[in-house]
Amino acid sequence: MFKLIATGLGIGYIKGGGTVAAVACCLALYLARASGATVQLGPAGLLTAGLLALGTLAAQRVEGAWGKDSYRVVIDEVAGMWVSMLLIPITGPRLLVGLLLFRFFDIVKPLFIRNMEQLPGGVGVMMDDVLAGFYTNLLLQAGLQLGLL
């Protein structure tokens, strides 16, 4: 079960799994929006906390078999993309900008993101992507406030 969660339902076995997982998260968010779902702070906060806790646990559990921050573990990208879009009104262009910003922060790892990888176990696996998502969310929120998005 933990392997299934850690790999984002198997996405982690695909080449470029981190990007594929982030895109899959965007697609799920877009489809949820298209279905008329609305994001409210309370449920969104609970879902975020649950995703982070489950992802941290799954990453921790597979670390012994796969090593530290294995490429197969993509639940961190799902969580990071979710944080990126948390409380952002979903549109196609906003998702695209969010995806590009998140992948930039996740790959380049500026602004203390790389330092998060030094944290132990599943926390280290998850926190660099969560911080990348946080920075992405801040930029998206600024873009919304400035009328750019």
C-alpha atoms as a printed R data frame, in Angstrom:
    type eleno elety resid chain resno       x      y       z
1   ATOM     1    CA   MET     A     1   0.000  0.000   0.000
2   ATOM     2    CA   PHE     A     2   2.784  2.454   0.845
3   ATOM     3    CA   LYS     A     3   4.484  1.823  -2.503
4   ATOM     4    CA   LEU     A     4   1.233  2.604  -4.301
5   ATOM     5    CA   ILE     A     5   0.862  5.882  -2.391
6   ATOM     6    CA   ALA     A     6   4.539  6.838  -2.715
7   ATOM     7    CA   THR     A     7   4.476  6.260  -6.475
8   ATOM     8    CA   GLY     A     8   1.302  8.291  -6.959
9   ATOM     9    CA   LEU     A     9  -0.718  5.229  -7.984
10  ATOM    10    CA   GLY     A    10   2.170  3.934 -10.096
11  ATOM    11    CA   ILE     A    11   3.182  7.169 -11.832
12  ATOM    12    CA   GLY     A    12   6.609  6.966 -10.190
13  ATOM    13    CA   TYR     A    13   7.493  3.989 -12.384
14  ATOM    14    CA   ILE     A    14   7.160  6.135 -15.529
15  ATOM    15    CA   LYS     A    15  10.170  8.014 -16.943
16  ATOM    16    CA   GLY     A    16   9.816 11.652 -15.861
17  ATOM    17    CA   GLY     A    17   7.447 10.578 -13.111
18  ATOM    18    CA   GLY     A    18   7.818 13.789 -11.097
19  ATOM    19    CA   THR     A    19   6.596 15.932 -13.968
20  ATOM    20    CA   VAL     A    20   3.912 13.400 -14.897
21  ATOM    21    CA   ALA     A    21   2.664 13.389 -11.283
22  ATOM    22    CA   ALA     A    22   2.525 17.203 -11.178
23  ATOM    23    CA   VAL     A    23   0.610 17.256 -14.487
24  ATOM    24    CA   ALA     A    24  -1.771 14.564 -13.200
25  ATOM    25    CA   CYS     A    25  -2.433 16.699 -10.122
26  ATOM    26    CA   CYS     A    26  -3.184 19.688 -12.389
27  ATOM    27    CA   LEU     A    27  -5.554 17.576 -14.446
28  ATOM    28    CA   ALA     A    28  -7.366 16.361 -11.314
29  ATOM    29    CA   LEU     A    29  -7.686 19.941 -10.047
30  ATOM    30    CA   TYR     A    30  -9.000 21.105 -13.418
31  ATOM    31    CA   LEU     A    31 -11.536 18.287 -13.624
32  ATOM    32    CA   ALA     A    32 -12.680 18.970 -10.049
33  ATOM    33    CA   ARG     A    33 -13.195 22.622 -10.947
34  ATOM    34    CA   ALA     A    34 -15.046 21.692 -14.121
35  ATOM    35    CA   SER     A    35 -17.388 19.510 -12.077
36  ATOM    36    CA   GLY     A    36 -18.410 22.552 -10.049
37  ATOM    37    CA   ALA     A    37 -16.374 21.691  -6.937
38  ATOM    38    CA   THR     A    38 -15.450 24.679  -4.807
39  ATOM    39    CA   VAL     A    39 -12.477 24.926  -2.486
40  ATOM    40    CA   GLN     A    40 -13.171 26.132   1.015
41  ATOM    41    CA   LEU     A    41 -10.435 26.843   3.523
42  ATOM    42    CA   GLY     A    42 -11.454 24.243   6.145
43  ATOM    43    CA   PRO     A    43 -11.750 21.204   3.862
44  ATOM    44    CA   ALA     A    44  -8.751 22.334   1.793
45  ATOM    45    CA   GLY     A    45  -6.650 22.598   4.942
46  ATOM    46    CA   LEU     A    46  -7.703 19.152   6.120
47  ATOM    47    CA   LEU     A    47  -7.024 17.627   2.712
48  ATOM    48    CA   THR     A    48  -3.607 19.289   2.589
49  ATOM    49    CA   ALA     A    49  -2.682 18.081   6.071
50  ATOM    50    CA   GLY     A    50  -3.839 14.566   5.218
51  ATOM    51    CA   LEU     A    51  -1.913 14.508   1.954
52  ATOM    52    CA   LEU     A    52   1.256 15.730   3.653
53  ATOM    53    CA   ALA     A    53   0.954 13.224   6.510
54  ATOM    54    CA   LEU     A    54   0.187 10.285   4.216
55  ATOM    55    CA   GLY     A    55   2.941 11.274   1.774
56  ATOM    56    CA   THR     A    56   5.495 11.649   4.551
57  ATOM    57    CA   LEU     A    57   4.593  8.260   5.998
58  ATOM    58    CA   ALA     A    58   4.671  6.539   2.594
59  ATOM    59    CA   ALA     A    59   8.031  8.124   1.663
60  ATOM    60    CA   GLN     A    60   9.447  7.062   5.039
61  ATOM    61    CA   ARG     A    61   8.212  3.480   4.639
62  ATOM    62    CA   VAL     A    62   9.699  2.935   1.161
63  ATOM    63    CA   GLU     A    63  13.032  4.604   1.946
64  ATOM    64    CA   GLY     A    64  14.504  1.395   3.357
65  ATOM    65    CA   ALA     A    65  13.827 -0.526   0.156
66  ATOM    66    CA   TRP     A    66  14.409  2.228  -2.425
67  ATOM    67    CA   GLY     A    67  16.910  4.569  -0.746
68  ATOM    68    CA   LYS     A    68  16.725  8.245   0.179
69  ATOM    69    CA   ASP     A    69  14.316 10.244  -2.029
70  ATOM    70    CA   SER     A    70  14.019  7.644  -4.801
71  ATOM    71    CA   TYR     A    71  12.916  8.848  -8.225
72  ATOM    72    CA   ARG     A    72   9.962  6.464  -7.862
73  ATOM    73    CA   VAL     A    73   8.538  8.506  -4.987
74  ATOM    74    CA   VAL     A    74   6.320 11.154  -6.589
75  ATOM    75    CA   ILE     A    75   3.750 11.767  -3.860
76  ATOM    76    CA   ASP     A    76   5.961 14.731  -2.919
77  ATOM    77    CA   GLU     A    77   5.363 16.273  -6.361
78  ATOM    78    CA   VAL     A    78   1.624 15.733  -5.991
79  ATOM    79    CA   ALA     A    79   1.699 17.425  -2.575
80  ATOM    80    CA   GLY     A    80   3.894 20.255  -3.842
81  ATOM    81    CA   MET     A    81   1.606 20.904  -6.801
82  ATOM    82    CA   TRP     A    82  -1.411 20.819  -4.493
83  ATOM    83    CA   VAL     A    83   0.226 23.408  -2.218
84  ATOM    84    CA   SER     A    84   1.054 25.482  -5.301
85  ATOM    85    CA   MET     A    85  -2.617 25.731  -6.256
86  ATOM    86    CA   LEU     A    86  -4.103 25.816  -2.754
87  ATOM    87    CA   LEU     A    87  -6.809 28.514  -2.625
88  ATOM    88    CA   ILE     A    88  -5.993 29.693  -6.156
89  ATOM    89    CA   PRO     A    89  -9.115 29.921  -8.343
90  ATOM    90    CA   ILE     A    90  -8.499 27.220 -10.943
91  ATOM    91    CA   THR     A    91  -8.284 28.117 -14.617
92  ATOM    92    CA   GLY     A    92  -6.245 26.493 -17.374
93  ATOM    93    CA   PRO     A    93  -3.752 29.396 -17.619
94  ATOM    94    CA   ARG     A    94  -3.276 29.553 -13.837
95  ATOM    95    CA   LEU     A    95  -2.632 25.817 -13.699
96  ATOM    96    CA   LEU     A    96  -0.073 26.115 -16.483
97  ATOM    97    CA   VAL     A    97   1.738 28.999 -14.774
98  ATOM    98    CA   GLY     A    98   1.569 27.134 -11.457
99  ATOM    99    CA   LEU     A    99   2.962 23.964 -13.024
100 ATOM   100    CA   LEU     A   100   5.846 25.818 -14.701
101 ATOM   101    CA   LEU     A   101   6.736 27.749 -11.545
102 ATOM   102    CA   PHE     A   102   6.498 24.662  -9.353
103 ATOM   103    CA   ARG     A   103   8.703 22.555 -11.638
104 ATOM   104    CA   PHE     A   104  11.225 25.418 -11.805
105 ATOM   105    CA   PHE     A   105  11.436 25.657  -8.023
106 ATOM   106    CA   ASP     A   106  11.457 21.858  -7.649
107 ATOM   107    CA   ILE     A   107  14.269 21.323 -10.161
108 ATOM   108    CA   VAL     A   108  16.487 24.383  -9.502
109 ATOM   109    CA   LYS     A   109  15.864 24.363  -5.711
110 ATOM   110    CA   PRO     A   110  16.663 28.012  -4.863
111 ATOM   111    CA   LEU     A   111  15.783 29.885  -1.650
112 ATOM   112    CA   PHE     A   112  16.562 27.171   0.915
113 ATOM   113    CA   ILE     A   113  14.568 24.490  -0.941
114 ATOM   114    CA   ARG     A   114  17.689 22.325  -1.302
115 ATOM   115    CA   ASN     A   115  18.269 22.572   2.469
116 ATOM   116    CA   MET     A   116  14.938 20.835   3.080
117 ATOM   117    CA   GLU     A   117  16.313 17.652   1.494
118 ATOM   118    CA   GLN     A   118  18.669 17.341   4.466
119 ATOM   119    CA   LEU     A   119  15.776 16.745   6.843
120 ATOM   120    CA   PRO     A   120  15.505 13.091   7.867
121 ATOM   121    CA   GLY     A   121  13.346 10.439   6.220
122 ATOM   122    CA   GLY     A   122   9.989 11.174   4.688
123 ATOM   123    CA   VAL     A   123  10.007 14.727   6.025
124 ATOM   124    CA   GLY     A   124  13.044 15.561   3.882
125 ATOM   125    CA   VAL     A   125  11.457 13.939   0.837
126 ATOM   126    CA   MET     A   126   8.275 15.975   1.205
127 ATOM   127    CA   MET     A   127   9.457 19.338   2.500
128 ATOM   128    CA   ASP     A   128  11.529 20.463  -0.489
129 ATOM   129    CA   ASP     A   129   8.453 20.067  -2.706
130 ATOM   130    CA   VAL     A   130   6.173 21.673  -0.127
131 ATOM   131    CA   LEU     A   131   8.473 24.700   0.045
132 ATOM   132    CA   ALA     A   132   8.617 24.839  -3.783
133 ATOM   133    CA   GLY     A   133   4.808 24.766  -3.731
134 ATOM   134    CA   PHE     A   134   4.684 27.498  -1.100
135 ATOM   135    CA   TYR     A   135   6.896 29.802  -3.192
136 ATOM   136    CA   THR     A   136   4.790 29.036  -6.266
137 ATOM   137    CA   ASN     A   137   1.616 29.821  -4.357
138 ATOM   138    CA   LEU     A   138   3.030 33.136  -3.148
139 ATOM   139    CA   LEU     A   139   3.860 34.162  -6.723
140 ATOM   140    CA   LEU     A   140   0.430 33.080  -7.963
141 ATOM   141    CA   GLN     A   141  -1.277 35.001  -5.161
142 ATOM   142    CA   ALA     A   142   0.789 38.087  -6.066
143 ATOM   143    CA   GLY     A   143  -0.154 37.655  -9.730
144 ATOM   144    CA   LEU     A   144  -3.818 37.501  -8.774
145 ATOM   145    CA   GLN     A   145  -3.572 40.607  -6.595
146 ATOM   146    CA   LEU     A   146  -1.825 42.518  -9.383
147 ATOM   147    CA   GLY     A   147  -4.403 41.399 -11.920
148 ATOM   148    CA   LEU     A   148  -1.852 39.454 -13.960
149 ATOM   149    CA   LEU     A   149  -3.647 36.087 -13.651
